[in-house]
Amino acid sequence: MQVQYRAIVTGRVQGVGFRYYALRAANEWSVGGWVQNLDDGSVELFLQGEEENIQRMLQKIREGTLWIQVDSLAAKRLDFDENRSERDFFIKY
């Protein structure tokens, strides 16, 4: 069953390849949606896929990398909205 989440990530997540890291994680776990930088220095994600795959992706994001430091990740499951359905994952600019 497909589910949808919105997540906000804070920390050292802009200017360090975070969006591409999220894109690779989404492709690895077959998660659709998008990622975008926000003006306050955080990053927003919209995720759609199987619950287990989304949780795996979120765990990978929490781990970060040598350059990416995640201080907080707030994810909220949304009521599924067919009008917001995303099969592919992309970076919003």
Biopython code that builds the backbone (N, CA, C, O; Angstrom):
import numpy as np
from Bio.PDB.StructureBuilder import StructureBuilder

atoms = [
    (1, "MET", "N", (0.835, -1.189, 0.000)),
    (1, "MET", "CA", (0.000, 0.000, 0.000)),
    (1, "MET", "C", (0.879, 1.252, 0.000)),
    (1, "MET", "O", (1.815, 1.365, 0.791)),
    (2, "GLN", "N", (0.573, 2.165, -0.874)),
    (2, "GLN", "CA", (1.320, 3.415, -0.988)),
    (2, "GLN", "C", (0.909, 4.385, 0.120)),
    (2, "GLN", "O", (-0.270, 4.514, 0.450)),
    (3, "VAL", "N", (1.899, 5.055, 0.678)),
    (3, "VAL", "CA", (1.664, 6.093, 1.680)),
    (3, "VAL", "C", (2.447, 7.336, 1.275)),
    (3, "VAL", "O", (3.342, 7.274, 0.432)),
    (4, "GLN", "N", (2.099, 8.461, 1.883)),
    (4, "GLN", "CA", (2.781, 9.727, 1.601)),
    (4, "GLN", "C", (3.235, 10.363, 2.908)),
    (4, "GLN", "O", (2.544, 10.294, 3.925)),
    (5, "TYR", "N", (4.422, 10.988, 2.859)),
    (5, "TYR", "CA", (4.990, 11.679, 4.010)),
    (5, "TYR", "C", (5.508, 13.044, 3.582)),
    (5, "TYR", "O", (5.886, 13.255, 2.430)),
    (6, "ARG", "N", (5.515, 13.961, 4.536)),
    (6, "ARG", "CA", (6.212, 15.239, 4.390)),
    (6, "ARG", "C", (7.251, 15.264, 5.497)),
    (6, "ARG", "O", (6.953, 14.926, 6.642)),
    (7, "ALA", "N", (8.465, 15.662, 5.159)),
    (7, "ALA", "CA", (9.535, 15.701, 6.151)),
    (7, "ALA", "C", (10.302, 17.012, 6.032)),
    (7, "ALA", "O", (10.484, 17.549, 4.939)),
    (8, "ILE", "N", (10.745, 17.514, 7.181)),
    (8, "ILE", "CA", (11.614, 18.685, 7.243)),
    (8, "ILE", "C", (12.905, 18.245, 7.930)),
    (8, "ILE", "O", (12.880, 17.646, 9.006)),
    (9, "VAL", "N", (14.033, 18.553, 7.286)),
    (9, "VAL", "CA", (15.337, 18.154, 7.802)),
    (9, "VAL", "C", (16.137, 19.417, 8.092)),
    (9, "VAL", "O", (16.218, 20.316, 7.255)),
    (10, "THR", "N", (16.730, 19.479, 9.286)),
    (10, "THR", "CA", (17.579, 20.609, 9.655)),
    (10, "THR", "C", (18.977, 20.100, 9.987)),
    (10, "THR", "O", (19.187, 18.916, 10.250)),
    (11, "GLY", "N", (19.916, 21.025, 9.965)),
    (11, "GLY", "CA", (21.312, 20.712, 10.235)),
    (11, "GLY", "C", (22.175, 21.274, 9.123)),
    (11, "GLY", "O", (21.834, 22.289, 8.515)),
    (12, "ARG", "N", (23.290, 20.616, 8.858)),
    (12, "ARG", "CA", (24.138, 21.020, 7.727)),
    (12, "ARG", "C", (23.631, 20.242, 6.515)),
    (12, "ARG", "O", (24.153, 19.184, 6.164)),
    (13, "VAL", "N", (22.580, 20.810, 5.878)),
    (13, "VAL", "CA", (21.881, 20.096, 4.805)),
    (13, "VAL", "C", (21.759, 20.904, 3.514)),
    (13, "VAL", "O", (21.134, 20.450, 2.556)),
    (14, "GLN", "N", (22.344, 22.081, 3.485)),
    (14, "GLN", "CA", (22.373, 22.854, 2.240)),
    (14, "GLN", "C", (23.822, 23.125, 1.865)),
    (14, "GLN", "O", (24.655, 23.431, 2.717)),
    (15, "GLY", "N", (24.106, 23.006, 0.561)),
    (15, "GLY", "CA", (25.450, 23.250, 0.070)),
    (15, "GLY", "C", (26.408, 22.085, 0.300)),
    (15, "GLY", "O", (27.622, 22.238, 0.167)),
    (16, "VAL", "N", (25.857, 20.914, 0.646)),
    (16, "VAL", "CA", (26.699, 19.746, 0.946)),
    (16, "VAL", "C", (26.262, 18.498, 0.168)),
    (16, "VAL", "O", (26.699, 17.392, 0.488)),
    (17, "GLY", "N", (25.410, 18.662, -0.843)),
    (17, "GLY", "CA", (24.962, 17.532, -1.650)),
    (17, "GLY", "C", (23.799, 16.760, -1.061)),
    (17, "GLY", "O", (23.547, 15.626, -1.470)),
    (18, "PHE", "N", (23.080, 17.349, -0.104)),
    (18, "PHE", "CA", (21.983, 16.644, 0.546)),
    (18, "PHE", "C", (20.888, 16.231, -0.433)),
    (18, "PHE", "O", (20.403, 15.101, -0.373)),
    (19, "ARG", "N", (20.495, 17.124, -1.327)),
    (19, "ARG", "CA", (19.400, 16.800, -2.249)),
    (19, "ARG", "C", (19.764, 15.622, -3.145)),
    (19, "ARG", "O", (18.913, 14.784, -3.447)),
    (20, "TYR", "N", (21.020, 15.552, -3.570)),
    (20, "TYR", "CA", (21.454, 14.431, -4.414)),
    (20, "TYR", "C", (21.548, 13.142, -3.583)),
    (20, "TYR", "O", (21.275, 12.052, -4.084)),
    (21, "TYR", "N", (21.933, 13.279, -2.327)),
    (21, "TYR", "CA", (21.954, 12.147, -1.402)),
    (21, "TYR", "C", (20.536, 11.601, -1.229)),
    (21, "TYR", "O", (20.329, 10.388, -1.251)),
    (22, "ALA", "N", (19.564, 12.493, -1.058)),
    (22, "ALA", "CA", (18.162, 12.089, -0.934)),
    (22, "ALA", "C", (17.673, 11.428, -2.222)),
    (22, "ALA", "O", (16.945, 10.437, -2.172)),
    (23, "LEU", "N", (18.068, 11.969, -3.366)),
    (23, "LEU", "CA", (17.681, 11.398, -4.660)),
    (23, "LEU", "C", (18.208, 9.974, -4.794)),
    (23, "LEU", "O", (17.473, 9.079, -5.212)),
    (24, "ARG", "N", (19.470, 9.758, -4.445)),
    (24, "ARG", "CA", (20.047, 8.412, -4.531)),
    (24, "ARG", "C", (19.323, 7.453, -3.568)),
    (24, "ARG", "O", (19.047, 6.306, -3.921)),
    (25, "ALA", "N", (19.020, 7.930, -2.352)),
    (25, "ALA", "CA", (18.312, 7.095, -1.376)),
    (25, "ALA", "C", (16.915, 6.746, -1.882)),
    (25, "ALA", "O", (16.468, 5.608, -1.736)),
    (26, "ALA", "N", (16.233, 7.710, -2.469)),
    (26, "ALA", "CA", (14.891, 7.459, -3.012)),
    (26, "ALA", "C", (14.940, 6.421, -4.125)),
    (26, "ALA", "O", (14.095, 5.528, -4.185)),
    (27, "ASN", "N", (15.923, 6.540, -4.997)),
    (27, "ASN", "CA", (16.053, 5.570, -6.082)),
    (27, "ASN", "C", (16.397, 4.186, -5.541)),
    (27, "ASN", "O", (15.912, 3.178, -6.056)),
    (28, "GLU", "N", (17.232, 4.134, -4.506)),
    (28, "GLU", "CA", (17.617, 2.864, -3.900)),
    (28, "GLU", "C", (16.410, 2.135, -3.316)),
    (28, "GLU", "O", (16.323, 0.910, -3.401)),
    (29, "TRP", "N", (15.473, 2.887, -2.720)),
    (29, "TRP", "CA", (14.327, 2.288, -2.045)),
    (29, "TRP", "C", (13.019, 2.446, -2.814)),
    (29, "TRP", "O", (11.952, 2.186, -2.259)),
    (30, "SER", "N", (13.075, 2.870, -4.093)),
    (30, "SER", "CA", (11.878, 3.009, -4.948)),
    (30, "SER", "C", (10.830, 3.919, -4.324)),
    (30, "SER", "O", (9.650, 3.576, -4.254)),
    (31, "VAL", "N", (11.282, 5.087, -3.871)),
    (31, "VAL", "CA", (10.397, 6.081, -3.280)),
    (31, "VAL", "C", (10.235, 7.232, -4.265)),
    (31, "VAL", "O", (11.222, 7.717, -4.818)),
    (32, "GLY", "N", (9.002, 7.671, -4.487)),
    (32, "GLY", "CA", (8.725, 8.813, -5.341)),
    (32, "GLY", "C", (8.617, 10.078, -4.506)),
    (32, "GLY", "O", (8.588, 10.026, -3.276)),
    (33, "GLY", "N", (8.557, 11.217, -5.192)),
    (33, "GLY", "CA", (8.374, 12.491, -4.505)),
    (33, "GLY", "C", (9.388, 13.518, -4.937)),
    (33, "GLY", "O", (9.827, 13.523, -6.087)),
    (34, "TRP", "N", (9.766, 14.399, -4.009)),
    (34, "TRP", "CA", (10.699, 15.470, -4.340)),
    (34, "TRP", "C", (11.396, 15.973, -3.088)),
    (34, "TRP", "O", (10.994, 15.677, -1.963)),
    (35, "VAL", "N", (12.458, 16.748, -3.316)),
    (35, "VAL", "CA", (13.217, 17.379, -2.243)),
    (35, "VAL", "C", (13.523, 18.808, -2.685)),
    (35, "VAL", "O", (13.791, 19.057, -3.860)),
    (36, "GLN", "N", (13.480, 19.751, -1.728)),
    (36, "GLN", "CA", (13.815, 21.142, -2.066)),
    (36, "GLN", "C", (14.405, 21.857, -0.858)),
    (36, "GLN", "O", (14.044, 21.579, 0.286)),
    (37, "ASN", "N", (15.315, 22.781, -1.135)),
    (37, "ASN", "CA", (15.860, 23.646, -0.091)),
    (37, "ASN", "C", (14.809, 24.678, 0.295)),
    (37, "ASN", "O", (14.047, 25.145, -0.551)),
    (38, "LEU", "N", (14.771, 25.028, 1.571)),
    (38, "LEU", "CA", (13.901, 26.091, 2.051)),
    (38, "LEU", "C", (14.744, 27.301, 2.434)),
    (38, "LEU", "O", (15.935, 27.177, 2.718)),
    (39, "ASP", "N", (14.117, 28.462, 2.439)),
    (39, "ASP", "CA", (14.837, 29.715, 2.706)),
    (39, "ASP", "C", (15.463, 29.775, 4.094)),
    (39, "ASP", "O", (16.430, 30.510, 4.297)),
    (40, "ASP", "N", (14.937, 29.020, 5.050)),
    (40, "ASP", "CA", (15.465, 29.066, 6.418)),
    (40, "ASP", "C", (16.675, 28.148, 6.636)),
    (40, "ASP", "O", (17.163, 28.026, 7.759)),
    (41, "GLY", "N", (17.160, 27.501, 5.564)),
    (41, "GLY", "CA", (18.323, 26.625, 5.672)),
    (41, "GLY", "C", (17.979, 25.158, 5.860)),
    (41, "GLY", "O", (18.868, 24.307, 5.869)),
    (42, "SER", "N", (16.700, 24.856, 6.011)),
    (42, "SER", "CA", (16.277, 23.458, 6.133)),
    (42, "SER", "C", (15.933, 22.904, 4.751)),
    (42, "SER", "O", (15.992, 23.614, 3.747)),
    (43, "VAL", "N", (15.577, 21.638, 4.722)),
    (43, "VAL", "CA", (15.213, 20.973, 3.475)),
    (43, "VAL", "C", (13.876, 20.271, 3.688)),
    (43, "VAL", "O", (13.637, 19.665, 4.733)),
    (44, "GLU", "N", (13.007, 20.362, 2.677)),
    (44, "GLU", "CA", (11.701, 19.720, 2.726)),
    (44, "GLU", "C", (11.676, 18.551, 1.748)),
    (44, "GLU", "O", (12.211, 18.633, 0.642)),
    (45, "LEU", "N", (11.040, 17.455, 2.181)),
    (45, "LEU", "CA", (10.846, 16.303, 1.311)),
    (45, "LEU", "C", (9.375, 15.929, 1.278)),
    (45, "LEU", "O", (8.678, 16.017, 2.289)),
    (46, "PHE", "N", (8.913, 15.513, 0.116)),
    (46, "PHE", "CA", (7.612, 14.878, -0.042)),
    (46, "PHE", "C", (7.916, 13.477, -0.544)),
    (46, "PHE", "O", (8.587, 13.316, -1.563)),
    (47, "LEU", "N", (7.431, 12.462, 0.162)),
    (47, "LEU", "CA", (7.769, 11.082, -0.140)),
    (47, "LEU", "C", (6.513, 10.257, -0.372)),
    (47, "LEU", "O", (5.499, 10.426, 0.305)),
    (48, "GLN", "N", (6.607, 9.356, -1.352)),
    (48, "GLN", "CA", (5.501, 8.440, -1.617)),
    (48, "GLN", "C", (6.066, 7.077, -1.950)),
    (48, "GLN", "O", (6.983, 6.950, -2.761)),
    (49, "GLY", "N", (5.512, 6.061, -1.319)),
    (49, "GLY", "CA", (5.957, 4.698, -1.593)),
    (49, "GLY", "C", (5.427, 3.756, -0.533)),
    (49, "GLY", "O", (4.500, 4.081, 0.210)),
    (50, "GLU", "N", (6.031, 2.588, -0.480)),
    (50, "GLU", "CA", (5.679, 1.613, 0.545)),
    (50, "GLU", "C", (6.221, 2.104, 1.887)),
    (50, "GLU", "O", (7.327, 2.640, 1.952)),
    (51, "GLU", "N", (5.450, 1.923, 2.945)),
    (51, "GLU", "CA", (5.839, 2.390, 4.282)),
    (51, "GLU", "C", (7.258, 1.941, 4.654)),
    (51, "GLU", "O", (8.073, 2.747, 5.101)),
    (52, "GLU", "N", (7.539, 0.669, 4.466)),
    (52, "GLU", "CA", (8.842, 0.118, 4.841)),
    (52, "GLU", "C", (9.975, 0.793, 4.069)),
    (52, "GLU", "O", (11.027, 1.079, 4.641)),
    (53, "ASN", "N", (9.771, 1.048, 2.793)),
    (53, "ASN", "CA", (10.799, 1.696, 1.974)),
    (53, "ASN", "C", (11.024, 3.147, 2.397)),
    (53, "ASN", "O", (12.160, 3.621, 2.425)),
    (54, "ILE", "N", (9.952, 3.843, 2.723)),
    (54, "ILE", "CA", (10.088, 5.229, 3.181)),
    (54, "ILE", "C", (10.854, 5.261, 4.501)),
    (54, "ILE", "O", (11.721, 6.114, 4.693)),
    (55, "GLN", "N", (10.545, 4.349, 5.403)),
    (55, "GLN", "CA", (11.257, 4.319, 6.690)),
    (55, "GLN", "C", (12.740, 4.017, 6.497)),
    (55, "GLN", "O", (13.582, 4.586, 7.191)),
    (56, "ARG", "N", (13.066, 3.132, 5.565)),
    (56, "ARG", "CA", (14.472, 2.840, 5.261)),
    (56, "ARG", "C", (15.170, 4.069, 4.696)),
    (56, "ARG", "O", (16.306, 4.371, 5.062)),
    (57, "MET", "N", (14.482, 4.775, 3.800)),
    (57, "MET", "CA", (15.058, 5.991, 3.227)),
    (57, "MET", "C", (15.294, 7.038, 4.305)),
    (57, "MET", "O", (16.354, 7.663, 4.344)),
    (58, "LEU", "N", (14.306, 7.237, 5.186)),
    (58, "LEU", "CA", (14.447, 8.223, 6.257)),
    (58, "LEU", "C", (15.606, 7.857, 7.191)),
    (58, "LEU", "O", (16.317, 8.742, 7.668)),
    (59, "GLN", "N", (15.797, 6.575, 7.452)),
    (59, "GLN", "CA", (16.917, 6.155, 8.290)),
    (59, "GLN", "C", (18.249, 6.479, 7.620)),
    (59, "GLN", "O", (19.184, 6.936, 8.278)),
    (60, "LYS", "N", (18.332, 6.244, 6.331)),
    (60, "LYS", "CA", (19.566, 6.564, 5.592)),
    (60, "LYS", "C", (19.839, 8.066, 5.644)),
    (60, "LYS", "O", (20.984, 8.488, 5.805)),
    (61, "ILE", "N", (18.793, 8.861, 5.507)),
    (61, "ILE", "CA", (18.954, 10.312, 5.572)),
    (61, "ILE", "C", (19.426, 10.731, 6.968)),
    (61, "ILE", "O", (20.306, 11.583, 7.090)),
    (62, "ARG", "N", (18.853, 10.146, 8.012)),
    (62, "ARG", "CA", (19.276, 10.473, 9.385)),
    (62, "ARG", "C", (20.771, 10.205, 9.595)),
    (62, "ARG", "O", (21.443, 10.940, 10.319)),
    (63, "GLU", "N", (21.281, 9.159, 8.962)),
    (63, "GLU", "CA", (22.691, 8.793, 9.119)),
    (63, "GLU", "C", (23.621, 9.845, 8.534)),
    (63, "GLU", "O", (24.720, 10.055, 9.047)),
    (64, "GLY", "N", (23.190, 10.512, 7.457)),
    (64, "GLY", "CA", (24.008, 11.539, 6.829)),
    (64, "GLY", "C", (25.305, 10.985, 6.253)),
    (64, "GLY", "O", (25.430, 9.787, 5.999)),
    (65, "THR", "N", (26.260, 11.876, 6.053)),
    (65, "THR", "CA", (27.573, 11.517, 5.506)),
    (65, "THR", "C", (28.622, 12.335, 6.254)),
    (65, "THR", "O", (28.315, 13.005, 7.240)),
    (66, "LEU", "N", (29.830, 12.273, 5.785)),
    (66, "LEU", "CA", (30.902, 13.079, 6.354)),
    (66, "LEU", "C", (30.558, 14.572, 6.271)),
    (66, "LEU", "O", (30.911, 15.343, 7.163)),
    (67, "TRP", "N", (29.869, 14.977, 5.195)),
    (67, "TRP", "CA", (29.543, 16.389, 4.967)),
    (67, "TRP", "C", (28.143, 16.756, 5.446)),
    (67, "TRP", "O", (27.906, 17.880, 5.887)),
    (68, "ILE", "N", (27.231, 15.817, 5.357)),
    (68, "ILE", "CA", (25.836, 16.062, 5.735)),
    (68, "ILE", "C", (25.650, 15.727, 7.201)),
    (68, "ILE", "O", (25.914, 14.602, 7.626)),
    (69, "GLN", "N", (25.191, 16.717, 7.985)),
    (69, "GLN", "CA", (24.937, 16.514, 9.406)),
    (69, "GLN", "C", (23.460, 16.804, 9.673)),
    (69, "GLN", "O", (23.037, 17.959, 9.641)),
    (70, "VAL", "N", (22.689, 15.770, 9.932)),
    (70, "VAL", "CA", (21.262, 15.927, 10.215)),
    (70, "VAL", "C", (21.081, 16.134, 11.714)),
    (70, "VAL", "O", (21.394, 15.252, 12.514)),
    (71, "ASP", "N", (20.573, 17.308, 12.086)),
    (71, "ASP", "CA", (20.286, 17.596, 13.492)),
    (71, "ASP", "C", (18.889, 17.131, 13.873)),
    (71, "ASP", "O", (18.679, 16.615, 14.970)),
    (72, "SER", "N", (17.934, 17.313, 12.968)),
    (72, "SER", "CA", (16.580, 16.820, 13.221)),
    (72, "SER", "C", (15.905, 16.458, 11.908)),
    (72, "SER", "O", (16.167, 17.052, 10.863)),
    (73, "LEU", "N", (15.037, 15.474, 11.993)),
    (73, "LEU", "CA", (14.234, 15.048, 10.857)),
    (73, "LEU", "C", (12.825, 14.817, 11.395)),
    (73, "LEU", "O", (12.576, 13.863, 12.131)),
    (74, "ALA", "N", (11.914, 15.702, 11.017)),
    (74, "ALA", "CA", (10.518, 15.596, 11.442)),
    (74, "ALA", "C", (9.690, 15.118, 10.257)),
    (74, "ALA", "O", (9.501, 15.849, 9.284)),
    (75, "ALA", "N", (9.202, 13.895, 10.345)),
    (75, "ALA", "CA", (8.414, 13.312, 9.255)),
    (75, "ALA", "C", (6.991, 13.067, 9.736)),
    (75, "ALA", "O", (6.768, 12.573, 10.841)),
    (76, "LYS", "N", (6.037, 13.421, 8.886)),
    (76, "LYS", "CA", (4.629, 13.243, 9.226)),
    (76, "LYS", "C", (3.937, 12.508, 8.081)),
    (76, "LYS", "O", (4.031, 12.899, 6.917)),
    (77, "ARG", "N", (3.246, 11.442, 8.442)),
    (77, "ARG", "CA", (2.460, 10.716, 7.435)),
    (77, "ARG", "C", (1.242, 11.552, 7.083)),
    (77, "ARG", "O", (0.575, 12.102, 7.959)),
    (78, "LEU", "N", (0.962, 11.642, 5.799)),
    (78, "LEU", "CA", (-0.155, 12.435, 5.285)),
    (78, "LEU", "C", (-1.309, 11.527, 4.887)),
    (78, "LEU", "O", (-1.116, 10.337, 4.641)),
    (79, "ASP", "N", (-2.498, 12.089, 4.824)),
    (79, "ASP", "CA", (-3.604, 11.381, 4.199)),
    (79, "ASP", "C", (-3.264, 11.270, 2.721)),
    (79, "ASP", "O", (-2.891, 12.263, 2.097)),
    (80, "PHE", "N", (-3.389, 10.073, 2.153)),
    (80, "PHE", "CA", (-2.991, 9.859, 0.764)),
    (80, "PHE", "C", (-3.847, 10.720, -0.159)),
    (80, "PHE", "O", (-5.076, 10.710, -0.076)),
    (81, "ASP", "N", (-3.185, 11.458, -1.033)),
    (81, "ASP", "CA", (-3.847, 12.355, -1.974)),
    (81, "ASP", "C", (-3.432, 11.967, -3.387)),
    (81, "ASP", "O", (-2.293, 12.202, -3.789)),
    (82, "GLU", "N", (-4.353, 11.373, -4.140)),
    (82, "GLU", "CA", (-4.071, 10.965, -5.525)),
    (82, "GLU", "C", (-3.606, 12.139, -6.385)),
    (82, "GLU", "O", (-2.825, 11.953, -7.317)),
    (83, "ASN", "N", (-4.084, 13.352, -6.074)),
    (83, "ASN", "CA", (-3.705, 14.530, -6.865)),
    (83, "ASN", "C", (-2.245, 14.916, -6.661)),
    (83, "ASN", "O", (-1.683, 15.642, -7.481)),
    (84, "ARG", "N", (-1.615, 14.442, -5.577)),
    (84, "ARG", "CA", (-0.205, 14.726, -5.308)),
    (84, "ARG", "C", (0.668, 13.511, -5.588)),
    (84, "ARG", "O", (1.817, 13.457, -5.148)),
    (85, "SER", "N", (0.145, 12.555, -6.303)),
    (85, "SER", "CA", (0.849, 11.301, -6.532)),
    (85, "SER", "C", (2.134, 11.523, -7.334)),
    (85, "SER", "O", (2.117, 12.168, -8.383)),
    (86, "GLU", "N", (3.246, 10.981, -6.828)),
    (86, "GLU", "CA", (4.558, 11.093, -7.485)),
    (86, "GLU", "C", (5.188, 9.712, -7.574)),
    (86, "GLU", "O", (5.485, 9.099, -6.548)),
    (87, "ARG", "N", (5.394, 9.223, -8.777)),
    (87, "ARG", "CA", (6.051, 7.930, -8.956)),
    (87, "ARG", "C", (7.572, 8.093, -8.969)),
    (87, "ARG", "O", (8.298, 7.260, -8.426)),
    (88, "ASP", "N", (8.036, 9.154, -9.584)),
    (88, "ASP", "CA", (9.470, 9.413, -9.682)),
    (88, "ASP", "C", (9.880, 10.368, -8.576)),
    (88, "ASP", "O", (9.041, 11.047, -7.984)),
    (89, "PHE", "N", (11.184, 10.416, -8.300)),
    (89, "PHE", "CA", (11.717, 11.330, -7.304)),
    (89, "PHE", "C", (12.557, 12.369, -8.037)),
    (89, "PHE", "O", (13.353, 12.026, -8.910)),
    (90, "PHE", "N", (12.378, 13.647, -7.677)),
    (90, "PHE", "CA", (13.136, 14.702, -8.354)),
    (90, "PHE", "C", (13.502, 15.805, -7.385)),
    (90, "PHE", "O", (12.960, 15.903, -6.284)),
    (91, "ILE", "N", (14.438, 16.633, -7.825)),
    (91, "ILE", "CA", (14.891, 17.775, -7.047)),
    (91, "ILE", "C", (14.156, 18.998, -7.543)),
    (91, "ILE", "O", (14.163, 19.291, -8.739)),
    (92, "LYS", "N", (13.516, 19.719, -6.627)),
    (92, "LYS", "CA", (12.885, 20.998, -6.959)),
    (92, "LYS", "C", (13.913, 22.114, -6.772)),
    (92, "LYS", "O", (14.635, 22.144, -5.775)),
    (93, "TYR", "N", (13.970, 23.013, -7.726)),
    (93, "TYR", "CA", (14.888, 24.158, -7.628)),
    (93, "TYR", "C", (14.124, 25.437, -7.417)),
    (93, "TYR", "O", (14.727, 26.505, -7.311)),
]
sb = StructureBuilder()
sb.init_structure("model")
sb.init_model(0)
sb.init_chain("A")
sb.init_seg("    ")
for serial, (resi, resn, name, xyz) in enumerate(atoms, 1):
    if name == "N":
        sb.init_residue(resn, " ", resi, " ")
    sb.init_atom(name, np.array(xyz, "f"), 0.0, 1.0, " ", f" {name:<3s}", serial, name[0])
structure = sb.get_structure()
